[in-house]
Amino acid sequence: MAEKKTTQLRRIFEEPGTTLMPFGVLPLHAQMAQRAGFPAFEISGGMSAWWMGGVADIGWLTATEVIQQAAA
């Protein structure tokens, strides 16, 4: 059985040292990070605000909207 994604992420956070995690907003960005071998990817709230609404990251998006963008 494959390890759950949440378990994989917790392991990364608990490891000593620093782990590089690229960020972006589009599924293509996540696919590029995955193919490049990064262990994780971060959805950027700032980039999401710009992509979805053309506005700066000033708290315009709710957590629900960022999660919806991530689900896409």
CHARMM-style PDB file with segment names, atoms N, HN, CA, C and O in Angstrom:
ATOM      1  N   MET     1       0.832  -1.182   0.000  1.00  0.00      PROA
ATOM      2  CA  MET     1       0.000   0.000   0.000  1.00  0.00      PROA
ATOM      3  C   MET     1       0.879   1.250   0.000  1.00  0.00      PROA
ATOM      4  O   MET     1       1.851   1.334   0.751  1.00  0.00      PROA
ATOM      5  N   ALA     2       0.534   2.206  -0.839  1.00  0.00      PROA
ATOM      6  HN  ALA     2      -0.256   2.137  -1.449  1.00  0.00      PROA
ATOM      7  CA  ALA     2       1.320   3.427  -0.951  1.00  0.00      PROA
ATOM      8  C   ALA     2       1.127   4.316   0.285  1.00  0.00      PROA
ATOM      9  O   ALA     2       0.048   4.369   0.875  1.00  0.00      PROA
ATOM     10  N   GLU     3       2.189   4.998   0.647  1.00  0.00      PROA
ATOM     11  HN  GLU     3       3.065   4.956   0.168  1.00  0.00      PROA
ATOM     12  CA  GLU     3       2.135   5.908   1.789  1.00  0.00      PROA
ATOM     13  C   GLU     3       1.244   7.113   1.458  1.00  0.00      PROA
ATOM     14  O   GLU     3       1.302   7.644   0.350  1.00  0.00      PROA
ATOM     15  N   LYS     4       0.424   7.537   2.420  1.00  0.00      PROA
ATOM     16  HN  LYS     4       0.377   7.105   3.320  1.00  0.00      PROA
ATOM     17  CA  LYS     4      -0.458   8.672   2.212  1.00  0.00      PROA
ATOM     18  C   LYS     4       0.357   9.945   1.987  1.00  0.00      PROA
ATOM     19  O   LYS     4       1.451  10.094   2.532  1.00  0.00      PROA
ATOM     20  N   LYS     5      -0.185  10.863   1.179  1.00  0.00      PROA
ATOM     21  HN  LYS     5      -1.074  10.742   0.736  1.00  0.00      PROA
ATOM     22  CA  LYS     5       0.494  12.131   0.903  1.00  0.00      PROA
ATOM     23  C   LYS     5       0.714  12.928   2.179  1.00  0.00      PROA
ATOM     24  O   LYS     5       1.755  13.566   2.338  1.00  0.00      PROA
ATOM     25  N   THR     6      -0.259  12.898   3.094  1.00  0.00      PROA
ATOM     26  HN  THR     6      -1.105  12.380   2.964  1.00  0.00      PROA
ATOM     27  CA  THR     6      -0.114  13.639   4.345  1.00  0.00      PROA
ATOM     28  C   THR     6       1.028  13.072   5.191  1.00  0.00      PROA
ATOM     29  O   THR     6       1.738  13.819   5.864  1.00  0.00      PROA
ATOM     30  N   THR     7       1.198  11.767   5.153  1.00  0.00      PROA
ATOM     31  HN  THR     7       0.621  11.161   4.606  1.00  0.00      PROA
ATOM     32  CA  THR     7       2.301  11.134   5.882  1.00  0.00      PROA
ATOM     33  C   THR     7       3.633  11.515   5.251  1.00  0.00      PROA
ATOM     34  O   THR     7       4.603  11.783   5.960  1.00  0.00      PROA
ATOM     35  N   GLN     8       3.684  11.540   3.931  1.00  0.00      PROA
ATOM     36  HN  GLN     8       2.896  11.322   3.356  1.00  0.00      PROA
ATOM     37  CA  GLN     8       4.902  11.943   3.228  1.00  0.00      PROA
ATOM     38  C   GLN     8       5.286  13.379   3.585  1.00  0.00      PROA
ATOM     39  O   GLN     8       6.455  13.671   3.834  1.00  0.00      PROA
ATOM     40  N   LEU     9       4.290  14.274   3.607  1.00  0.00      PROA
ATOM     41  HN  LEU     9       3.340  14.036   3.405  1.00  0.00      PROA
ATOM     42  CA  LEU     9       4.563  15.680   3.909  1.00  0.00      PROA
ATOM     43  C   LEU     9       5.013  15.839   5.360  1.00  0.00      PROA
ATOM     44  O   LEU     9       5.943  16.596   5.636  1.00  0.00      PROA
ATOM     45  N   ARG    10       4.370  15.142   6.282  1.00  0.00      PROA
ATOM     46  HN  ARG    10       3.613  14.527   6.058  1.00  0.00      PROA
ATOM     47  CA  ARG    10       4.784  15.214   7.689  1.00  0.00      PROA
ATOM     48  C   ARG    10       6.236  14.755   7.840  1.00  0.00      PROA
ATOM     49  O   ARG    10       7.001  15.359   8.592  1.00  0.00      PROA
ATOM     50  N   ARG    11       6.615  13.696   7.131  1.00  0.00      PROA
ATOM     51  HN  ARG    11       5.993  13.206   6.520  1.00  0.00      PROA
ATOM     52  CA  ARG    11       7.995  13.200   7.193  1.00  0.00      PROA
ATOM     53  C   ARG    11       8.970  14.273   6.709  1.00  0.00      PROA
ATOM     54  O   ARG    11      10.032  14.466   7.302  1.00  0.00      PROA
ATOM     55  N   ILE    12       8.603  14.975   5.623  1.00  0.00      PROA
ATOM     56  HN  ILE    12       7.741  14.818   5.141  1.00  0.00      PROA
ATOM     57  CA  ILE    12       9.465  16.045   5.113  1.00  0.00      PROA
ATOM     58  C   ILE    12       9.640  17.135   6.163  1.00  0.00      PROA
ATOM     59  O   ILE    12      10.755  17.611   6.381  1.00  0.00      PROA
ATOM     60  N   PHE    13       8.542  17.537   6.821  1.00  0.00      PROA
ATOM     61  HN  PHE    13       7.637  17.150   6.644  1.00  0.00      PROA
ATOM     62  CA  PHE    13       8.613  18.590   7.834  1.00  0.00      PROA
ATOM     63  C   PHE    13       9.420  18.169   9.051  1.00  0.00      PROA
ATOM     64  O   PHE    13      10.045  19.010   9.698  1.00  0.00      PROA
ATOM     65  N   GLU    14       9.416  16.889   9.371  1.00  0.00      PROA
ATOM     66  HN  GLU    14       8.908  16.205   8.846  1.00  0.00      PROA
ATOM     67  CA  GLU    14      10.108  16.408  10.567  1.00  0.00      PROA
ATOM     68  C   GLU    14      11.577  16.069  10.318  1.00  0.00      PROA
ATOM     69  O   GLU    14      12.323  15.847  11.271  1.00  0.00      PROA
ATOM     70  N   GLU    15      12.001  16.027   9.068  1.00  0.00      PROA
ATOM     71  HN  GLU    15      11.395  16.207   8.293  1.00  0.00      PROA
ATOM     72  CA  GLU    15      13.402  15.740   8.750  1.00  0.00      PROA
ATOM     73  C   GLU    15      14.282  16.907   9.183  1.00  0.00      PROA
ATOM     74  O   GLU    15      13.865  18.063   9.107  1.00  0.00      PROA
ATOM     75  N   PRO    16      15.494  16.610   9.635  1.00  0.00      PROA
ATOM     76  CA  PRO    16      16.419  17.706   9.934  1.00  0.00      PROA
ATOM     77  C   PRO    16      16.869  18.366   8.638  1.00  0.00      PROA
ATOM     78  O   PRO    16      16.883  17.735   7.581  1.00  0.00      PROA
ATOM     79  N   GLY    17      17.225  19.604   8.727  1.00  0.00      PROA
ATOM     80  HN  GLY    17      17.213  20.116   9.586  1.00  0.00      PROA
ATOM     81  CA  GLY    17      17.724  20.311   7.547  1.00  0.00      PROA
ATOM     82  C   GLY    17      16.607  21.030   6.800  1.00  0.00      PROA
ATOM     83  O   GLY    17      15.485  21.167   7.288  1.00  0.00      PROA
ATOM     84  N   THR    18      16.946  21.473   5.627  1.00  0.00      PROA
ATOM     85  HN  THR    18      17.857  21.362   5.230  1.00  0.00      PROA
ATOM     86  CA  THR    18      16.033  22.265   4.803  1.00  0.00      PROA
ATOM     87  C   THR    18      15.644  21.492   3.558  1.00  0.00      PROA
ATOM     88  O   THR    18      16.489  20.859   2.925  1.00  0.00      PROA
ATOM     89  N   THR    19      14.380  21.541   3.207  1.00  0.00      PROA
ATOM     90  HN  THR    19      13.693  22.055   3.721  1.00  0.00      PROA
ATOM     91  CA  THR    19      13.878  20.915   1.988  1.00  0.00      PROA
ATOM     92  C   THR    19      13.372  22.008   1.068  1.00  0.00      PROA
ATOM     93  O   THR    19      12.539  22.822   1.466  1.00  0.00      PROA
ATOM     94  N   LEU    20      13.868  22.034  -0.158  1.00  0.00      PROA
ATOM     95  HN  LEU    20      14.545  21.373  -0.482  1.00  0.00      PROA
ATOM     96  CA  LEU    20      13.398  23.010  -1.129  1.00  0.00      PROA
ATOM     97  C   LEU    20      12.046  22.579  -1.674  1.00  0.00      PROA
ATOM     98  O   LEU    20      11.871  21.444  -2.116  1.00  0.00      PROA
ATOM     99  N   MET    21      11.085  23.514  -1.636  1.00  0.00      PROA
ATOM    100  HN  MET    21      11.227  24.436  -1.277  1.00  0.00      PROA
ATOM    101  CA  MET    21       9.747  23.255  -2.169  1.00  0.00      PROA
ATOM    102  C   MET    21       9.394  24.393  -3.117  1.00  0.00      PROA
ATOM    103  O   MET    21       9.146  25.512  -2.667  1.00  0.00      PROA
ATOM    104  N   PRO    22       9.367  24.133  -4.402  1.00  0.00      PROA
ATOM    105  CA  PRO    22       8.970  25.191  -5.332  1.00  0.00      PROA
ATOM    106  C   PRO    22       7.496  25.526  -5.144  1.00  0.00      PROA
ATOM    107  O   PRO    22       6.738  24.738  -4.579  1.00  0.00      PROA
ATOM    108  N   PHE    23       7.097  26.700  -5.623  1.00  0.00      PROA
ATOM    109  HN  PHE    23       7.713  27.340  -6.082  1.00  0.00      PROA
ATOM    110  CA  PHE    23       5.699  27.085  -5.501  1.00  0.00      PROA
ATOM    111  C   PHE    23       5.182  27.611  -6.822  1.00  0.00      PROA
ATOM    112  O   PHE    23       5.948  27.993  -7.707  1.00  0.00      PROA
ATOM    113  N   GLY    24       3.883  27.621  -6.933  1.00  0.00      PROA
ATOM    114  HN  GLY    24       3.261  27.311  -6.215  1.00  0.00      PROA
ATOM    115  CA  GLY    24       3.224  28.108  -8.129  1.00  0.00      PROA
ATOM    116  C   GLY    24       1.733  28.108  -7.908  1.00  0.00      PROA
ATOM    117  O   GLY    24       1.263  28.075  -6.771  1.00  0.00      PROA
ATOM    118  N   VAL    25       0.979  28.146  -9.012  1.00  0.00      PROA
ATOM    119  HN  VAL    25       1.361  28.173  -9.935  1.00  0.00      PROA
ATOM    120  CA  VAL    25      -0.469  28.213  -8.884  1.00  0.00      PROA
ATOM    121  C   VAL    25      -1.181  27.274  -9.852  1.00  0.00      PROA
ATOM    122  O   VAL    25      -2.321  26.882  -9.602  1.00  0.00      PROA
ATOM    123  N   LEU    26      -0.548  26.920 -10.917  1.00  0.00      PROA
ATOM    124  HN  LEU    26       0.378  27.238 -11.120  1.00  0.00      PROA
ATOM    125  CA  LEU    26      -1.191  26.073 -11.924  1.00  0.00      PROA
ATOM    126  C   LEU    26      -0.815  24.605 -11.746  1.00  0.00      PROA
ATOM    127  O   LEU    26       0.271  24.297 -11.255  1.00  0.00      PROA
ATOM    128  N   PRO    27      -1.706  23.701 -12.142  1.00  0.00      PROA
ATOM    129  CA  PRO    27      -1.349  22.280 -12.100  1.00  0.00      PROA
ATOM    130  C   PRO    27      -0.050  21.985 -12.866  1.00  0.00      PROA
ATOM    131  O   PRO    27       0.723  21.108 -12.480  1.00  0.00      PROA
ATOM    132  N   LEU    28       0.172  22.719 -13.940  1.00  0.00      PROA
ATOM    133  HN  LEU    28      -0.456  23.431 -14.253  1.00  0.00      PROA
ATOM    134  CA  LEU    28       1.405  22.539 -14.709  1.00  0.00      PROA
ATOM    135  C   LEU    28       2.634  22.816 -13.857  1.00  0.00      PROA
ATOM    136  O   LEU    28       3.643  22.122 -13.988  1.00  0.00      PROA
ATOM    137  N   HSD    29       2.569  23.815 -12.988  1.00  0.00      PROA
ATOM    138  HN  HSD    29       1.750  24.379 -12.882  1.00  0.00      PROA
ATOM    139  CA  HSD    29       3.693  24.118 -12.098  1.00  0.00      PROA
ATOM    140  C   HSD    29       3.985  22.931 -11.187  1.00  0.00      PROA
ATOM    141  O   HSD    29       5.145  22.573 -10.989  1.00  0.00      PROA
ATOM    142  N   ALA    30       2.945  22.322 -10.634  1.00  0.00      PROA
ATOM    143  HN  ALA    30       2.002  22.613 -10.795  1.00  0.00      PROA
ATOM    144  CA  ALA    30       3.119  21.162  -9.753  1.00  0.00      PROA
ATOM    145  C   ALA    30       3.688  19.975 -10.528  1.00  0.00      PROA
ATOM    146  O   ALA    30       4.549  19.254 -10.023  1.00  0.00      PROA
ATOM    147  N   GLN    31       3.216  19.778 -11.736  1.00  0.00      PROA
ATOM    148  HN  GLN    31       2.517  20.363 -12.146  1.00  0.00      PROA
ATOM    149  CA  GLN    31       3.719  18.670 -12.556  1.00  0.00      PROA
ATOM    150  C   GLN    31       5.197  18.879 -12.882  1.00  0.00      PROA
ATOM    151  O   GLN    31       5.981  17.930 -12.861  1.00  0.00      PROA
ATOM    152  N   MET    32       5.571  20.111 -13.181  1.00  0.00      PROA
ATOM    153  HN  MET    32       4.934  20.881 -13.198  1.00  0.00      PROA
ATOM    154  CA  MET    32       6.976  20.405 -13.474  1.00  0.00      PROA
ATOM    155  C   MET    32       7.852  20.121 -12.256  1.00  0.00      PROA
ATOM    156  O   MET    32       8.929  19.538 -12.383  1.00  0.00      PROA
ATOM    157  N   ALA    33       7.385  20.535 -11.071  1.00  0.00      PROA
ATOM    158  HN  ALA    33       6.510  21.008 -10.968  1.00  0.00      PROA
ATOM    159  CA  ALA    33       8.144  20.290  -9.840  1.00  0.00      PROA
ATOM    160  C   ALA    33       8.274  18.792  -9.580  1.00  0.00      PROA
ATOM    161  O   ALA    33       9.340  18.313  -9.194  1.00  0.00      PROA
ATOM    162  N   GLN    34       7.189  18.060  -9.793  1.00  0.00      PROA
ATOM    163  HN  GLN    34       6.323  18.450 -10.106  1.00  0.00      PROA
ATOM    164  CA  GLN    34       7.207  16.618  -9.580  1.00  0.00      PROA
ATOM    165  C   GLN    34       8.188  15.944 -10.534  1.00  0.00      PROA
ATOM    166  O   GLN    34       8.975  15.095 -10.117  1.00  0.00      PROA
ATOM    167  N   ARG    35       8.145  16.312 -11.788  1.00  0.00      PROA
ATOM    168  HN  ARG    35       7.505  17.002 -12.126  1.00  0.00      PROA
ATOM    169  CA  ARG    35       9.048  15.701 -12.777  1.00  0.00      PROA
ATOM    170  C   ARG    35      10.503  16.072 -12.546  1.00  0.00      PROA
ATOM    171  O   ARG    35      11.409  15.331 -12.928  1.00  0.00      PROA
ATOM    172  N   ALA    36      10.725  17.231 -11.915  1.00  0.00      PROA
ATOM    173  HN  ALA    36       9.989  17.833 -11.605  1.00  0.00      PROA
ATOM    174  CA  ALA    36      12.093  17.649 -11.600  1.00  0.00      PROA
ATOM    175  C   ALA    36      12.620  16.946 -10.349  1.00  0.00      PROA
ATOM    176  O   ALA    36      13.798  17.068 -10.014  1.00  0.00      PROA
ATOM    177  N   GLY    37      11.739  16.205  -9.656  1.00  0.00      PROA
ATOM    178  HN  GLY    37      10.781  16.106  -9.929  1.00  0.00      PROA
ATOM    179  CA  GLY    37      12.182  15.414  -8.521  1.00  0.00      PROA
ATOM    180  C   GLY    37      12.008  16.066  -7.159  1.00  0.00      PROA
ATOM    181  O   GLY    37      12.515  15.542  -6.167  1.00  0.00      PROA
ATOM    182  N   PHE    38      11.305  17.195  -7.078  1.00  0.00      PROA
ATOM    183  HN  PHE    38      10.893  17.620  -7.884  1.00  0.00      PROA
ATOM    184  CA  PHE    38      11.074  17.811  -5.775  1.00  0.00      PROA
ATOM    185  C   PHE    38      10.099  16.952  -4.966  1.00  0.00      PROA
ATOM    186  O   PHE    38       9.159  16.388  -5.527  1.00  0.00      PROA
ATOM    187  N   PRO    39      10.315  16.851  -3.659  1.00  0.00      PROA
ATOM    188  CA  PRO    39       9.462  15.983  -2.845  1.00  0.00      PROA
ATOM    189  C   PRO    39       8.097  16.596  -2.511  1.00  0.00      PROA
ATOM    190  O   PRO    39       7.185  15.888  -2.085  1.00  0.00      PROA
ATOM    191  N   ALA    40       7.962  17.911  -2.706  1.00  0.00      PROA
ATOM    192  HN  ALA    40       8.703  18.486  -3.052  1.00  0.00      PROA
ATOM    193  CA  ALA    40       6.703  18.580  -2.368  1.00  0.00      PROA
ATOM    194  C   ALA    40       6.562  19.846  -3.198  1.00  0.00      PROA
ATOM    195  O   ALA    40       7.512  20.291  -3.843  1.00  0.00      PROA
ATOM    196  N   PHE    41       5.371  20.416  -3.173  1.00  0.00      PROA
ATOM    197  HN  PHE    41       4.600  20.055  -2.650  1.00  0.00      PROA
ATOM    198  CA  PHE    41       5.049  21.616  -3.939  1.00  0.00      PROA
ATOM    199  C   PHE    41       4.127  22.476  -3.091  1.00  0.00      PROA
ATOM    200  O   PHE    41       3.280  21.953  -2.366  1.00  0.00      PROA
ATOM    201  N   GLU    42       4.284  23.786  -3.178  1.00  0.00      PROA
ATOM    202  HN  GLU    42       4.972  24.210  -3.768  1.00  0.00      PROA
ATOM    203  CA  GLU    42       3.478  24.718  -2.391  1.00  0.00      PROA
ATOM    204  C   GLU    42       2.602  25.557  -3.315  1.00  0.00      PROA
ATOM    205  O   GLU    42       3.073  26.082  -4.324  1.00  0.00      PROA
ATOM    206  N   ILE    43       1.335  25.677  -2.963  1.00  0.00      PROA
ATOM    207  HN  ILE    43       0.953  25.250  -2.143  1.00  0.00      PROA
ATOM    208  CA  ILE    43       0.445  26.586  -3.674  1.00  0.00      PROA
ATOM    209  C   ILE    43       0.690  27.978  -3.106  1.00  0.00      PROA
ATOM    210  O   ILE    43       0.586  28.181  -1.896  1.00  0.00      PROA
ATOM    211  N   SER    44       1.007  28.919  -3.953  1.00  0.00      PROA
ATOM    212  HN  SER    44       1.091  28.754  -4.936  1.00  0.00      PROA
ATOM    213  CA  SER    44       1.278  30.277  -3.519  1.00  0.00      PROA
ATOM    214  C   SER    44      -0.011  31.093  -3.444  1.00  0.00      PROA
ATOM    215  O   SER    44      -0.709  31.246  -4.446  1.00  0.00      PROA
ATOM    216  N   GLY    45      -0.324  31.611  -2.269  1.00  0.00      PROA
ATOM    217  HN  GLY    45       0.243  31.487  -1.455  1.00  0.00      PROA
ATOM    218  CA  GLY    45      -1.485  32.470  -2.117  1.00  0.00      PROA
ATOM    219  C   GLY    45      -1.351  33.741  -2.938  1.00  0.00      PROA
ATOM    220  O   GLY    45      -2.320  34.197  -3.544  1.00  0.00      PROA
ATOM    221  N   GLY    46      -0.150  34.315  -2.960  1.00  0.00      PROA
ATOM    222  HN  GLY    46       0.638  33.944  -2.468  1.00  0.00      PROA
ATOM    223  CA  GLY    46       0.077  35.522  -3.737  1.00  0.00      PROA
ATOM    224  C   GLY    46      -0.095  35.299  -5.224  1.00  0.00      PROA
ATOM    225  O   GLY    46      -0.736  36.094  -5.912  1.00  0.00      PROA
ATOM    226  N   MET    47       0.478  34.215  -5.715  1.00  0.00      PROA
ATOM    227  HN  MET    47       0.998  33.569  -5.155  1.00  0.00      PROA
ATOM    228  CA  MET    47       0.328  33.913  -7.140  1.00  0.00      PROA
ATOM    229  C   MET    47      -1.111  33.550  -7.469  1.00  0.00      PROA
ATOM    230  O   MET    47      -1.594  33.862  -8.557  1.00  0.00      PROA
ATOM    231  N   SER    48      -1.803  32.893  -6.543  1.00  0.00      PROA
ATOM    232  HN  SER    48      -1.411  32.639  -5.659  1.00  0.00      PROA
ATOM    233  CA  SER    48      -3.213  32.553  -6.761  1.00  0.00      PROA
ATOM    234  C   SER    48      -4.052  33.815  -6.865  1.00  0.00      PROA
ATOM    235  O   SER    48      -4.927  33.912  -7.725  1.00  0.00      PROA
ATOM    236  N   ALA    49      -3.787  34.793  -5.984  1.00  0.00      PROA
ATOM    237  HN  ALA    49      -3.075  34.714  -5.286  1.00  0.00      PROA
ATOM    238  CA  ALA    49      -4.530  36.056  -6.031  1.00  0.00      PROA
ATOM    239  C   ALA    49      -4.318  36.750  -7.363  1.00  0.00      PROA
ATOM    240  O   ALA    49      -5.263  37.267  -7.959  1.00  0.00      PROA
ATOM    241  N   TRP    50      -3.085  36.762  -7.826  1.00  0.00      PROA
ATOM    242  HN  TRP    50      -2.317  36.342  -7.341  1.00  0.00      PROA
ATOM    243  CA  TRP    50      -2.784  37.397  -9.111  1.00  0.00      PROA
ATOM    244  C   TRP    50      -3.446  36.631 -10.251  1.00  0.00      PROA
ATOM    245  O   TRP    50      -4.066  37.231 -11.129  1.00  0.00      PROA
ATOM    246  N   TRP    51      -3.315  35.307 -10.238  1.00  0.00      PROA
ATOM    247  HN  TRP    51      -2.812  34.820  -9.525  1.00  0.00      PROA
ATOM    248  CA  TRP    51      -3.846  34.493 -11.336  1.00  0.00      PROA
ATOM    249  C   TRP    51      -5.371  34.547 -11.402  1.00  0.00      PROA
ATOM    250  O   TRP    51      -5.940  34.688 -12.484  1.00  0.00      PROA
ATOM    251  N   MET    52      -6.031  34.435 -10.255  1.00  0.00      PROA
ATOM    252  HN  MET    52      -5.568  34.321  -9.376  1.00  0.00      PROA
ATOM    253  CA  MET    52      -7.491  34.358 -10.230  1.00  0.00      PROA
ATOM    254  C   MET    52      -8.159  35.730 -10.348  1.00  0.00      PROA
ATOM    255  O   MET    52      -9.234  35.849 -10.936  1.00  0.00      PROA
ATOM    256  N   GLY    53      -7.526  36.760  -9.791  1.00  0.00      PROA
ATOM    257  HN  GLY    53      -6.653  36.663  -9.314  1.00  0.00      PROA
ATOM    258  CA  GLY    53      -8.209  38.043  -9.757  1.00  0.00      PROA
ATOM    259  C   GLY    53      -7.408  39.233 -10.241  1.00  0.00      PROA
ATOM    260  O   GLY    53      -7.923  40.349 -10.301  1.00  0.00      PROA
ATOM    261  N   GLY    54      -6.144  39.002 -10.589  1.00  0.00      PROA
ATOM    262  HN  GLY    54      -5.726  38.095 -10.541  1.00  0.00      PROA
ATOM    263  CA  GLY    54      -5.320  40.099 -11.054  1.00  0.00      PROA
ATOM    264  C   GLY    54      -5.018  41.133  -9.985  1.00  0.00      PROA
ATOM    265  O   GLY    54      -4.817  42.309 -10.290  1.00  0.00      PROA
ATOM    266  N   VAL    55      -4.985  40.698  -8.733  1.00  0.00      PROA
ATOM    267  HN  VAL    55      -5.147  39.743  -8.485  1.00  0.00      PROA
ATOM    268  CA  VAL    55      -4.722  41.617  -7.624  1.00  0.00      PROA
ATOM    269  C   VAL    55      -3.512  41.147  -6.829  1.00  0.00      PROA
ATOM    270  O   VAL    55      -3.114  39.984  -6.881  1.00  0.00      PROA
ATOM    271  N   ALA    56      -2.942  42.097  -6.089  1.00  0.00      PROA
ATOM    272  HN  ALA    56      -3.266  43.042  -6.047  1.00  0.00      PROA
ATOM    273  CA  ALA    56      -1.810  41.771  -5.230  1.00  0.00      PROA
ATOM    274  C   ALA    56      -2.276  40.899  -4.059  1.00  0.00      PROA
ATOM    275  O   ALA    56      -3.468  40.825  -3.762  1.00  0.00      PROA
ATOM    276  N   ASP    57      -1.330  40.251  -3.408  1.00  0.00      PROA
ATOM    277  HN  ASP    57      -0.362  40.311  -3.649  1.00  0.00      PROA
ATOM    278  CA  ASP    57      -1.639  39.396  -2.262  1.00  0.00      PROA
ATOM    279  C   ASP    57      -1.878  40.259  -1.027  1.00  0.00      PROA
ATOM    280  O   ASP    57      -0.961  40.526  -0.251  1.00  0.00      PROA
ATOM    281  N   ILE    58      -3.113  40.684  -0.864  1.00  0.00      PROA
ATOM    282  HN  ILE    58      -3.858  40.467  -1.494  1.00  0.00      PROA
ATOM    283  CA  ILE    58      -3.471  41.528   0.275  1.00  0.00      PROA
ATOM    284  C   ILE    58      -4.556  40.866   1.121  1.00  0.00      PROA
ATOM    285  O   ILE    58      -5.316  41.547   1.808  1.00  0.00      PROA
ATOM    286  N   GLY    59      -4.623  39.544   1.068  1.00  0.00      PROA
ATOM    287  HN  GLY    59      -4.005  38.991   0.510  1.00  0.00      PROA
ATOM    288  CA  GLY    59      -5.640  38.818   1.803  1.00  0.00      PROA
ATOM    289  C   GLY    59      -6.962  38.761   1.071  1.00  0.00      PROA
ATOM    290  O   GLY    59      -8.005  38.514   1.677  1.00  0.00      PROA
ATOM    291  N   TRP    60      -6.924  38.988  -0.229  1.00  0.00      PROA
ATOM    292  HN  TRP    60      -6.077  39.189  -0.722  1.00  0.00      PROA
ATOM    293  CA  TRP    60      -8.130  39.006  -1.057  1.00  0.00      PROA
ATOM    294  C   TRP    60      -8.775  37.644  -1.156  1.00  0.00      PROA
ATOM    295  O   TRP    60     -10.002  37.540  -1.139  1.00  0.00      PROA
ATOM    296  N   LEU    61      -7.968  36.585  -1.261  1.00  0.00      PROA
ATOM    297  HN  LEU    61      -6.972  36.669  -1.275  1.00  0.00      PROA
ATOM    298  CA  LEU    61      -8.508  35.228  -1.383  1.00  0.00      PROA
ATOM    299  C   LEU    61      -8.753  34.618  -0.010  1.00  0.00      PROA
ATOM    300  O   LEU    61      -7.993  34.841   0.932  1.00  0.00      PROA
ATOM    301  N   THR    62      -9.815  33.856   0.082  1.00  0.00      PROA
ATOM    302  HN  THR    62     -10.433  33.675  -0.683  1.00  0.00      PROA
ATOM    303  CA  THR    62     -10.068  33.093   1.305  1.00  0.00      PROA
ATOM    304  C   THR    62      -9.315  31.768   1.217  1.00  0.00      PROA
ATOM    305  O   THR    62      -8.867  31.369   0.142  1.00  0.00      PROA
ATOM    306  N   ALA    63      -9.181  31.099   2.347  1.00  0.00      PROA
ATOM    307  HN  ALA    63      -9.544  31.423   3.220  1.00  0.00      PROA
ATOM    308  CA  ALA    63      -8.546  29.782   2.346  1.00  0.00      PROA
ATOM    309  C   ALA    63      -9.320  28.816   1.457  1.00  0.00      PROA
ATOM    310  O   ALA    63      -8.728  27.977   0.778  1.00  0.00      PROA
ATOM    311  N   THR    64     -10.636  28.939   1.464  1.00  0.00      PROA
ATOM    312  HN  THR    64     -11.117  29.621   2.015  1.00  0.00      PROA
ATOM    313  CA  THR    64     -11.479  28.071   0.625  1.00  0.00      PROA
ATOM    314  C   THR    64     -11.151  28.269  -0.853  1.00  0.00      PROA
ATOM    315  O   THR    64     -11.091  27.298  -1.606  1.00  0.00      PROA
ATOM    316  N   GLU    65     -10.940  29.507  -1.271  1.00  0.00      PROA
ATOM    317  HN  GLU    65     -10.989  30.297  -0.659  1.00  0.00      PROA
ATOM    318  CA  GLU    65     -10.632  29.770  -2.687  1.00  0.00      PROA
ATOM    319  C   GLU    65      -9.262  29.226  -3.070  1.00  0.00      PROA
ATOM    320  O   GLU    65      -9.087  28.708  -4.173  1.00  0.00      PROA
ATOM    321  N   VAL    66      -8.295  29.339  -2.175  1.00  0.00      PROA
ATOM    322  HN  VAL    66      -8.437  29.760  -1.279  1.00  0.00      PROA
ATOM    323  CA  VAL    66      -6.962  28.776  -2.458  1.00  0.00      PROA
ATOM    324  C   VAL    66      -7.055  27.255  -2.548  1.00  0.00      PROA
ATOM    325  O   VAL    66      -6.410  26.648  -3.403  1.00  0.00      PROA
ATOM    326  N   ILE    67      -7.846  26.636  -1.681  1.00  0.00      PROA
ATOM    327  HN  ILE    67      -8.370  27.129  -0.986  1.00  0.00      PROA
ATOM    328  CA  ILE    67      -8.030  25.180  -1.725  1.00  0.00      PROA
ATOM    329  C   ILE    67      -8.720  24.767  -3.022  1.00  0.00      PROA
ATOM    330  O   ILE    67      -8.355  23.757  -3.624  1.00  0.00      PROA
ATOM    331  N   GLN    68      -9.714  25.543  -3.457  1.00  0.00      PROA
ATOM    332  HN  GLN    68     -10.010  26.364  -2.968  1.00  0.00      PROA
ATOM    333  CA  GLN    68     -10.372  25.253  -4.731  1.00  0.00      PROA
ATOM    334  C   GLN    68      -9.392  25.352  -5.886  1.00  0.00      PROA
ATOM    335  O   GLN    68      -9.426  24.536  -6.806  1.00  0.00      PROA
ATOM    336  N   GLN    69      -8.524  26.345  -5.842  1.00  0.00      PROA
ATOM    337  HN  GLN    69      -8.496  27.009  -5.095  1.00  0.00      PROA
ATOM    338  CA  GLN    69      -7.502  26.498  -6.892  1.00  0.00      PROA
ATOM    339  C   GLN    69      -6.555  25.304  -6.862  1.00  0.00      PROA
ATOM    340  O   GLN    69      -6.163  24.803  -7.916  1.00  0.00      PROA
ATOM    341  N   ALA    70      -6.183  24.844  -5.676  1.00  0.00      PROA
ATOM    342  HN  ALA    70      -6.501  25.251  -4.820  1.00  0.00      PROA
ATOM    343  CA  ALA    70      -5.294  23.690  -5.550  1.00  0.00      PROA
ATOM    344  C   ALA    70      -5.964  22.441  -6.087  1.00  0.00      PROA
ATOM    345  O   ALA    70      -5.310  21.605  -6.709  1.00  0.00      PROA
ATOM    346  N   ALA    71      -7.253  22.306  -5.856  1.00  0.00      PROA
ATOM    347  HN  ALA    71      -7.785  22.985  -5.351  1.00  0.00      PROA
ATOM    348  CA  ALA    71      -7.981  21.128  -6.312  1.00  0.00      PROA
ATOM    349  C   ALA    71      -8.062  21.063  -7.840  1.00  0.00      PROA
ATOM    350  O   ALA    71      -8.155  19.984  -8.425  1.00  0.00      PROA
ATOM    351  N   ALA    72      -8.024  22.232  -8.467  1.00  0.00      PROA
ATOM    352  HN  ALA    72      -7.948  23.109  -7.992  1.00  0.00      PROA
ATOM    353  CA  ALA    72      -8.080  22.269  -9.930  1.00  0.00      PROA
ATOM    354  C   ALA    72      -6.867  21.593 -10.520  1.00  0.00      PROA
ATOM    355  OT1 ALA    72      -6.732  21.523 -11.741  1.00  0.00      PROA
TER     356      ALA     72
END
